[in-house]
């Protein structure tokens, strides 16, 4: 009977340490959604971008993708994002879908413009660049290498 009590206590200690590890990892990995002002952008292709993905400027996380939905009229993918409140994006900002490598995750890459006016809460980024998959890029290279034309 004494052995069962030791195993139970040891199991509880292991679970406690595992729980502390998960808590530490969650708080230091910046996986929480950023609370801030909301903006959206429409894309033709988003290439597997999901809710919770990062929004970055020059590689620095400034926001989180909060929703991805289909526009029923244009059939474009509308990405809703939450951006840090201290980031003021000019109205001529460009949004693109980026990838962290061949098998890496997707994120929204923001390139701020130079306009004096800024995008307000619940505003939109009007200029976007669609996701280009590896297959699209390889196809374009083959097309150019074989001397194809747009006729």
Buried (B, 14 or more C-beta within 10 A) or exposed (E): EEEEEEEEEEEEEEEEEEEEEEEEEEEEEEEEEBEBBBBBBBBEBBBEBEEEBBBBBEEEEBBBBBEBEEEEEEEBBBBBBBBBEEBEBEBBBBBBBBBEEEEEBBBBBBBBBEEEEBBEEEBBBEEBBBBBEEEEEEEEEEEEEEEEEEE
